[in-house]
């Protein structure tokens, strides 16, 4: 092999390894927030209990997308939205109903109220670890979650 052919081979090999290494995973941009969360308690701003884990409300975070799900005998709602992680707060916006097969439906923000999301979509992060999260808003109160 000539020196020029050897250099081209090394360059192509380096490019191939770089593409394989950097294209395998999406960047984790939310830290402990990413993943699946089950609501364990919801209290109003005055401290009254709205519900607990028996409500079967779930949040999920991945990249800039957020999922909401409530399991019950009468309603198995499933919505998605975009969100911004601002470190000390999250801003939820542009909710959609997941209908499958590319037929999603745009929803008003108040549809997310049943999941504890305030009308402005802004929730303060009171506590966040790899196992527990507490979100709050002046409108909806305090929501506690466990990661599962």
C-alpha positions in Angstrom: 0.0 0.0 0.0 1.2 3.4 -0.8 1.4 6.1 1.9 -1.5 8.0 0.3 -3.7 4.9 0.2 -2.8 4.2 3.8 -3.8 7.8 4.9 -7.1 7.5 3.0 -7.8 4.2 4.7 -7.1 5.7 8.1 -9.3 8.7 7.4 -12.2 6.5 6.3 -11.8 4.2 9.2 -11.8 7.1 11.7 -14.9 8.6 10.0 -16.7 5.3 10.2 -15.9 4.8 13.9 -17.0 8.4 14.6 -20.4 7.9 12.8 -21.0 4.6 14.6 -20.1 6.0 18.0 -22.0 9.3 17.8 -25.2 8.1 16.1 -26.1 5.2 18.5 -27.7 7.2 21.3 -29.7 10.3 21.6 -28.2 12.8 24.1 -29.7 12.7 27.6 -30.7 16.4 28.0 -32.9 16.1 31.0 -30.9 14.2 33.6 -33.0 12.6 36.3 -36.2 14.0 34.8 -36.1 11.6 31.8 -38.1 8.4 32.2 -41.4 7.1 33.5 -43.1 8.6 36.6 -46.2 7.5 38.6 -48.1 10.1 40.6 -48.2 9.1 44.2 -50.0 12.1 45.7 -51.7 15.3 44.5 -52.7 18.0 47.0 -54.4 21.3 46.3 -52.6 24.6 47.2 -54.6 24.6 50.5 -53.3 21.1 51.3 -56.4 19.0 50.6 -55.8 15.6 49.0 -57.0 15.4 45.4 -55.7 11.8 44.9 -52.9 9.3 45.2 -51.4 6.5 43.2 -54.8 4.8 42.9 -55.6 7.6 40.3 -53.1 5.8 38.1 -51.7 9.0 36.5 -48.4 8.7 34.7 -45.9 11.2 33.2 -43.1 10.3 30.9 -40.2 12.5 29.7 -37.9 12.0 26.8 -35.9 14.6 25.0 -38.4 17.5 24.5 -41.5 15.3 24.5 -43.7 14.6 27.5 -46.4 11.9 27.8 -49.5 11.8 30.1 -51.6 8.8 30.8 -54.4 8.0 33.1 -55.6 4.4 33.5 -59.2 3.8 34.7 -62.1 1.6 33.9 -63.9 4.5 32.1 -61.0 6.5 30.6 -57.7 5.4 29.3 -56.6 8.9 28.1 -53.2 9.3 26.5 -51.9 12.8 25.6 -48.5 14.1 24.5 -47.0 17.6 24.6 -43.8 19.4 24.1 -41.9 20.7 27.2 -38.9 22.8 28.2 -36.8 21.8 31.1 -35.6 25.1 32.7 -33.8 23.5 35.6 -36.0 24.8 38.4 -39.2 24.6 36.4 -40.8 22.9 33.4 -43.0 24.6 30.8 -45.5 22.3 29.1 -47.1 23.4 25.8 -48.7 22.2 22.5 -50.6 19.2 23.8 -51.9 16.6 21.4 -54.1 13.5 21.6 -52.3 10.4 20.5 -54.7 8.7 18.1 -52.1 6.5 16.3 -51.3 6.1 12.6 -50.4 9.8 12.2 -53.9 11.1 13.1 -53.0 13.1 16.2 -55.3 15.9 17.3 -54.2 19.3 18.7 -55.7 20.0 22.1 -56.3 23.1 24.3 -54.1 23.3 27.4 -57.1 22.8 29.8 -57.3 19.2 28.7 -54.1 18.5 30.7 -55.8 19.8 33.9 -56.9 16.3 34.8 -53.2 15.4 35.1 -52.5 18.3 37.4 -51.1 20.6 34.8 -51.9 24.3 35.3 -53.4 26.4 32.5 -50.1 28.2 31.9 -48.2 24.9 31.7 -45.5 26.1 34.2 -44.6 23.8 37.1 -41.9 24.4 39.6 -39.5 21.5 40.3 -39.4 21.4 44.1 -37.5 18.1 44.3 -35.9 15.9 41.6 -33.8 12.8 42.2 -33.4 9.5 40.3 -36.3 8.0 42.3 -38.6 10.9 43.4 -40.0 14.1 41.9 -42.2 16.8 43.3 -43.8 19.4 41.0 -45.9 22.4 42.1 -48.0 25.3 40.8 -50.1 28.0 42.5 -53.1 26.8 40.5 -53.0 23.0 40.9 -51.0 22.5 44.1 -48.3 19.9 44.7 -47.8 16.7 42.7 -45.5 13.9 44.0 -44.1 11.1 41.8 -42.0 8.0 42.0 -39.9 6.8 39.1 -40.6 3.3 37.9 
